[in-house]
Amino acid sequence: VTPQPGVPPEEAGAAVAAESSTGTWTTVWTDGLTSLDRYKGRCYHIESVAGEENQFIAYVAYPLDLFEEGSVTNMFTSIVGNVFGFKALRALRLEDLRIPPSYSKTFQGPPHGIQV
């Protein structure tokens, strides 16, 4: 994460977590129908990138209830769909993604197997 000038790294990390889960720039009428806390992404750790000024690694966790079971497309759209053009950031790069076995087991796999 490279925040815009004047944006603290904690705010940039929190903005990424919010924007890629439940955050939005507009009022959505469905927001009042459920508690959003259950679905919020959370930035739980930030560390500086060694040798790089104003660059940080932001660790973000998402609740599995945010994603549709068996849908890789839904998961990736949620995580990376809209955040890469986010105004609070100068730059953003996804470097690692860890999927819990309980969620990866919901993927059916390729319909015709894997050929090497």
C-alpha positions in Angstrom: 0.0 0.0 0.0 1.3 3.4 -0.9 -1.0 6.1 0.6 -1.6 9.5 -0.9 0.4 12.3 0.8 -1.1 13.1 4.1 -3.0 9.8 4.5 -1.6 7.7 7.4 -0.8 4.1 6.6 -3.4 2.9 9.2 -6.1 4.9 7.5 -5.1 3.6 4.1 -5.1 0.0 5.3 -8.5 0.5 7.0 -9.8 2.1 3.8 -8.7 -0.9 1.7 -10.4 -3.3 4.1 -13.6 -1.3 4.1 -13.8 -0.6 0.4 -13.2 -4.3 -0.5 -15.9 -5.5 1.9 -18.8 -3.3 3.2 -17.6 0.3 2.6 -19.1 2.5 -0.1 -19.1 6.2 -1.0 -22.9 6.4 -1.2 -25.8 5.6 1.0 -27.3 2.1 0.3 -30.8 1.4 1.5 -30.0 -2.2 2.3 -27.4 -1.1 4.9 -30.1 -0.9 7.6 -31.3 -4.5 7.0 -28.4 -6.2 8.7 -25.5 -5.6 10.9 -22.5 -4.8 8.7 -20.0 -5.8 11.4 -20.4 -9.4 10.5 -19.2 -8.7 6.9 -16.5 -6.1 7.4 -13.0 -6.7 6.3 -10.4 -5.7 8.9 -6.8 -4.4 8.5 -5.2 -6.1 11.5 -1.5 -5.3 10.9 0.7 -2.8 9.0 4.4 -2.8 8.6 6.8 -0.7 6.6 8.5 -2.0 3.5 12.2 -2.1 4.2 14.2 0.4 2.1 11.0 2.0 0.6 9.7 5.3 1.7 5.9 5.6 2.3 5.3 2.0 1.3 3.6 -0.5 3.7 2.4 -4.0 3.8 -1.2 -4.1 5.1 -2.6 -7.4 6.3 -6.4 -7.6 5.7 -8.7 -10.4 6.9 -12.2 -11.0 5.6 -15.0 -13.0 7.2 -16.0 -16.0 5.1 -19.6 -15.0 5.3 -18.7 -12.1 2.9 -18.1 -14.5 0.0 -20.4 -16.9 -1.9 -19.5 -20.5 -1.3 -17.9 -22.1 -4.4 -17.3 -18.9 -6.3 -13.8 -17.9 -7.0 -15.1 -15.0 -9.1 -17.2 -13.6 -6.2 -14.2 -13.8 -3.9 -11.7 -12.1 -6.3 -14.3 -9.4 -7.3 -14.8 -8.5 -3.7 -11.1 -8.4 -2.8 -9.6 -6.7 -5.8 -12.6 -5.5 -7.8 -12.8 -1.8 -6.9 -10.0 -1.0 -4.6 -7.2 -0.5 -7.1 -8.6 2.8 -8.2 -9.2 4.0 -4.6 -8.4 7.7 -4.2 -6.8 7.3 -0.7 -4.0 5.3 -2.3 -1.2 6.2 -4.8 -0.5 2.5 -5.4 -1.8 -0.9 -4.3 -0.6 -4.4 -5.0 -1.9 -7.8 -3.9 1.1 -9.9 -3.0 -0.4 -12.9 -1.1 -3.8 -14.5 -0.6 -4.5 -17.2 1.8 -7.7 -19.2 1.5 -8.8 -21.3 4.5 -9.3 -25.0 3.6 -12.9 -24.8 4.8 -13.6 -22.3 2.0 -11.4 -23.8 -0.7 -13.3 -27.1 -0.2 -16.5 -25.4 -1.5 -14.9 -25.0 -5.0 -15.8 -27.8 -7.3 -12.7 -27.6 -9.5 -12.5 -27.7 -13.3 -15.4 -29.6 -14.9 -13.1 -31.7 -17.1 -10.2 -32.3 -14.7 -6.6 -31.0 -15.0 -4.3 -31.9 -17.8 -0.5 -31.4 -17.5 
